[in-house]
Amino acid sequence: MSEHALDVGLADFSQRVLEESKHRPVVVDFWAPWCGPCKQLKPILEKLAAEYGGKFLLAKVNSDENQELAARYGVRGIPSVKAFVDGEPVDEFSGALPEGEVRAFLDRLVPGPADELRRQAADARRAGDASGALQLLADASRIDPAHPGVRLDAAEIMLDLNEAEEARRLIGSVPDDADPRVPALKARLQFMGVAGEDEAALRSRVAANENDLEARLRLANLLVAAGQYEAGMDQLLEIVRRDRGFEDDVGRKTLLSVFNLLGGGELVSRYRRLLASALN
């Protein structure tokens, strides 16, 4: 057995497949000894696992001996190949495909050079190095000019930097169905359009007059547009607490728009509770 391919059963599936897929893609081949097409596909998968040099792990599951696993993942015929990323199945095919089609399947799954640069850019962004992140994304764009993820990664940074026009250009170059982030990024752009002034000027206005609710509202929109959701929602809550009727209840309405933007999660649940408390 190669270091990039191994047999897996029910007892070690969680560790070998689900946990490992959080670090690299895992391709699971459901097969059986009596299956002719399985015997055709097996050497192709093993050859490519070795060729890709650890960029993915090949996990082979004897479906006769592991019927519970086969049933859990909806295997109705074999060979059945399922790809796992971050603990979840993300792609699959059935039957003994020719090597070229199997390779195309793997190429969709395994990160290419542009994706590796995206990963490095994400690390730089988390470290506060926006300039370095943008340079890495520019390098990634030269490798794959049409990569929607590269463009949207750059758009997110531009929004963080309050560079609305460049963010708008990048977001507009990506079709809505190409990446699930597009609607949320467009919403962030709308928040930025409402802000109008820069952050320092708005903070100065609020510091000079805590009841300057217009400045608070503009600051909240700017913070949300920059991805500082918690800080933005704090400003909106303060508007609700100080004057529920300000601009036809704009504090509450804008908070609800932020909730829709974020979709859900613990942060939204917490601020829903805070809003309910402020309204009582």
C-alpha positions as CSV (number, residue, x, y, z in Angstrom):
1,M,0.0,0.0,0.0
2,S,1.4,3.4,-1.0
3,E,1.8,6.2,1.6
4,H,-0.9,8.1,-0.4
5,A,-3.4,5.2,-0.5
6,L,-4.8,3.0,2.3
7,D,-7.7,0.7,3.2
8,V,-10.3,2.2,5.5
9,G,-13.2,0.6,7.4
10,L,-15.9,1.7,9.7
11,A,-13.6,1.8,12.7
12,D,-11.2,4.3,11.3
13,F,-13.3,6.1,8.8
14,S,-13.8,9.2,11.0
15,Q,-10.1,9.6,11.7
16,R,-8.7,8.6,8.3
17,V,-11.3,10.3,6.1
18,L,-13.3,12.9,8.0
19,E,-10.5,14.3,10.1
20,E,-7.8,14.0,7.4
21,S,-10.1,15.9,4.9
22,K,-9.7,19.0,7.1
23,H,-6.0,19.0,6.0
24,R,-6.2,17.8,2.4
25,P,-8.9,16.3,0.1
26,V,-9.6,12.6,0.7
27,V,-10.9,10.5,-2.2
28,V,-12.9,7.5,-1.1
29,D,-13.2,4.5,-3.5
30,F,-16.1,2.2,-2.6
31,W,-15.4,-1.1,-4.2
32,A,-15.8,-4.9,-3.8
33,P,-13.7,-7.9,-4.8
34,W,-16.2,-9.3,-7.2
35,C,-16.7,-6.0,-9.1
36,G,-15.0,-6.0,-12.6
37,P,-15.2,-2.2,-13.2
38,C,-13.7,-1.7,-9.7
39,K,-10.6,-3.7,-10.8
40,Q,-10.3,-1.3,-13.8
41,L,-10.6,1.8,-11.8
42,K,-8.4,0.8,-8.9
43,P,-5.0,1.0,-10.7
44,I,-5.9,4.4,-12.2
45,L,-6.7,5.8,-8.8
46,E,-3.6,4.4,-7.2
47,K,-1.4,5.6,-10.0
48,L,-2.8,9.2,-9.7
49,A,-2.5,9.1,-5.9
50,A,1.2,8.5,-6.3
51,E,1.6,11.0,-9.1
52,Y,-0.1,13.8,-7.2
53,G,2.3,13.1,-4.3
54,G,0.1,13.6,-1.3
55,K,-2.1,16.4,-2.6
56,F,-5.0,14.1,-1.8
57,L,-5.3,10.8,0.1
58,L,-6.9,7.8,-1.5
59,A,-9.1,5.8,1.0
60,K,-10.4,2.4,-0.3
61,V,-13.5,1.0,1.3
62,N,-14.6,-2.6,0.7
63,S,-18.4,-2.0,0.5
64,D,-19.1,-5.7,1.2
65,E,-17.3,-5.5,4.5
66,N,-18.6,-1.9,5.3
67,Q,-22.2,-1.9,4.3
68,E,-23.1,0.7,7.0
69,L,-20.6,3.2,5.5
70,A,-21.9,2.5,2.0
71,A,-25.5,3.1,3.1
72,R,-24.5,6.2,5.1
73,Y,-23.1,7.8,2.0
74,G,-25.7,6.7,-0.5
75,V,-23.6,4.2,-2.4
76,R,-26.0,2.4,-4.8
77,G,-23.6,1.0,-7.3
78,I,-19.9,0.4,-7.4
79,P,-17.3,1.6,-8.1
80,S,-18.5,4.8,-6.4
81,V,-15.9,7.5,-5.7
82,K,-16.6,10.3,-3.3
83,A,-14.4,13.3,-2.5
84,F,-14.3,14.7,1.1
85,V,-13.2,18.2,2.1
86,D,-13.5,19.6,5.6
87,G,-15.3,16.5,6.8
88,E,-18.1,16.6,4.1
89,P,-18.6,15.0,0.7
90,V,-18.1,17.6,-2.0
91,D,-18.0,15.7,-5.3
92,E,-18.4,12.2,-6.7
93,F,-18.6,10.0,-9.7
94,S,-19.7,6.4,-10.4
95,G,-18.3,3.8,-12.7
96,A,-14.9,3.0,-14.2
97,L,-14.1,6.4,-15.8
98,P,-11.0,6.6,-18.1
99,E,-7.9,8.2,-16.6
100,G,-8.4,11.5,-18.3
101,E,-11.8,12.0,-16.7
102,V,-10.5,10.8,-13.3
103,R,-7.7,13.3,-13.6
104,A,-10.2,16.1,-14.4
105,F,-12.2,15.1,-11.3
106,L,-9.0,15.4,-9.2
107,D,-8.0,18.7,-10.7
108,R,-11.3,20.2,-9.6
109,L,-10.6,19.0,-6.1
110,V,-6.9,19.5,-5.6
111,P,-5.8,23.2,-5.1
112,G,-3.7,24.5,-8.0
113,P,-0.9,27.1,-7.8
114,A,-3.4,30.0,-7.7
115,D,-5.3,28.4,-4.8
116,E,-2.0,28.0,-2.9
117,L,-1.3,31.7,-3.4
118,R,-4.9,32.5,-2.2
119,R,-4.1,30.5,1.0
120,Q,-0.9,32.5,1.6
121,A,-2.9,35.7,0.9
122,A,-5.5,34.7,3.5
123,D,-2.7,34.1,6.0
124,A,-1.3,37.6,5.3
125,R,-4.7,39.2,5.6
126,R,-5.3,37.6,9.0
127,A,-1.8,38.9,10.1
128,G,-2.9,42.4,9.1
129,D,-0.7,42.6,6.0
130,A,-3.3,43.8,3.4
131,S,-0.6,45.0,1.0
132,G,1.2,41.6,1.0
133,A,-2.1,39.8,0.6
134,L,-3.0,41.9,-2.4
135,Q,0.4,41.2,-4.0
136,L,-0.1,37.5,-3.6
137,L,-3.5,37.7,-5.1
138,A,-2.1,39.7,-8.0
139,D,0.4,36.9,-8.6
140,A,-2.5,34.4,-8.4
141,S,-4.5,36.4,-11.0
142,R,-1.6,36.2,-13.4
143,I,-1.6,32.4,-13.1
144,D,-5.4,32.1,-13.4
145,P,-6.9,35.5,-14.6
146,A,-10.5,34.2,-14.6
147,H,-10.4,32.6,-11.1
148,P,-13.5,34.1,-9.3
149,G,-12.1,33.3,-5.9
150,V,-9.0,35.4,-6.5
151,R,-11.1,38.4,-7.6
152,L,-13.5,38.1,-4.6
153,D,-10.6,37.7,-2.1
154,A,-9.2,40.9,-3.5
155,A,-12.6,42.6,-3.3
156,E,-13.0,41.7,0.3
157,I,-9.6,43.3,1.1
158,M,-10.7,46.4,-0.9
159,L,-13.8,46.6,1.2
160,D,-11.8,46.3,4.4
161,L,-9.7,49.3,3.1
162,N,-12.8,51.3,2.1
163,E,-11.8,51.2,-1.5
164,A,-15.3,51.1,-2.9
165,E,-14.7,51.6,-6.6
166,E,-12.1,48.9,-6.9
167,A,-14.2,46.5,-4.9
168,R,-17.2,47.2,-7.1
169,R,-15.1,46.5,-10.2
170,L,-13.9,43.2,-8.9
171,I,-17.3,42.1,-7.6
172,G,-18.9,43.1,-10.9
173,S,-16.5,40.9,-12.8
174,V,-17.8,37.7,-11.1
175,P,-21.2,36.2,-12.1
176,D,-23.6,35.8,-9.2
177,D,-23.6,32.0,-9.4
178,A,-19.8,31.7,-9.6
179,D,-19.2,32.1,-5.8
180,P,-21.6,32.1,-2.9
181,R,-19.9,35.3,-1.5
182,V,-21.1,37.5,-4.3
183,P,-24.5,38.5,-2.8
184,A,-22.9,39.3,0.6
185,L,-20.2,41.4,-1.0
186,K,-22.7,43.4,-3.0
187,A,-24.6,44.0,0.2
188,R,-21.4,45.3,1.9
189,L,-20.9,47.6,-1.0
190,Q,-24.4,49.1,-0.5
191,F,-23.6,49.7,3.2
192,M,-20.4,51.5,2.1
193,G,-22.4,53.7,-0.2
194,V,-24.5,55.0,2.6
195,A,-21.5,55.9,4.8
196,G,-20.4,59.0,2.8
197,E,-17.5,60.1,5.1
198,D,-14.3,58.5,6.3
199,E,-14.1,56.6,9.6
200,A,-12.0,59.2,11.5
201,A,-14.3,62.0,10.6
202,L,-17.4,60.1,11.7
203,R,-15.8,59.0,15.0
204,S,-14.8,62.6,15.7
205,R,-18.5,63.7,15.2
206,V,-19.7,60.9,17.5
207,A,-17.1,61.8,20.1
208,A,-18.1,65.5,20.0
209,N,-21.8,64.7,20.2
210,E,-23.0,61.3,21.4
211,N,-26.5,62.2,20.1
212,D,-25.3,62.8,16.6
213,L,-27.3,59.8,15.3
214,E,-26.7,60.6,11.7
215,A,-23.0,60.2,12.3
216,R,-23.6,57.0,14.2
217,L,-25.6,55.6,11.3
218,R,-23.0,56.5,8.8
219,L,-20.2,55.1,11.0
220,A,-22.3,51.9,11.4
221,N,-22.7,51.5,7.7
222,L,-19.0,52.1,7.1
223,L,-18.0,49.5,9.8
224,V,-20.3,46.9,8.3
225,A,-19.0,47.5,4.8
226,A,-15.5,47.0,6.1
227,G,-16.5,43.7,7.7
228,Q,-16.4,45.0,11.3
229,Y,-19.8,43.7,11.9
230,E,-19.8,43.7,15.7
231,A,-18.6,47.3,15.9
232,G,-21.2,48.3,13.3
233,M,-24.0,46.6,15.1
234,D,-23.0,48.2,18.4
235,Q,-23.5,51.6,16.8
236,L,-26.9,50.6,15.5
237,L,-28.0,49.3,18.9
238,E,-27.0,52.6,20.4
239,I,-29.2,54.4,17.9
240,V,-32.1,52.2,18.9
241,R,-31.5,52.9,22.5
242,R,-31.2,56.6,22.1
243,D,-34.0,57.3,19.7
244,R,-36.2,54.4,18.4
245,G,-38.0,56.8,16.0
246,F,-34.8,58.2,14.4
247,E,-35.3,58.3,10.6
248,D,-38.3,56.0,10.8
249,D,-36.7,53.3,13.0
250,V,-33.6,53.1,10.8
251,G,-31.4,51.7,13.6
252,R,-33.6,48.6,13.9
253,K,-34.2,48.2,10.2
254,T,-30.5,48.5,9.4
255,L,-29.7,45.9,12.1
256,L,-32.1,43.5,10.4
257,S,-30.3,44.1,7.1
258,V,-27.0,43.2,8.8
259,F,-28.6,40.0,10.2
260,N,-29.7,39.1,6.7
261,L,-26.2,39.8,5.4
262,L,-24.6,37.5,8.0
263,G,-27.1,34.8,7.6
264,G,-27.0,33.3,11.0
265,G,-24.6,32.0,13.6
266,E,-23.8,32.9,17.2
267,L,-23.0,36.5,16.5
268,V,-26.4,37.2,14.9
269,S,-28.2,35.3,17.7
270,R,-26.5,37.4,20.3
271,Y,-27.3,40.7,18.6
272,R,-30.9,39.6,18.1
273,R,-31.2,39.2,21.9
274,L,-29.5,42.6,22.4
275,L,-32.0,44.2,20.0
276,A,-34.9,42.5,21.7
277,S,-33.7,43.9,25.0
278,A,-33.2,47.4,23.6
279,L,-36.8,47.4,22.3
280,N,-38.3,46.5,25.6
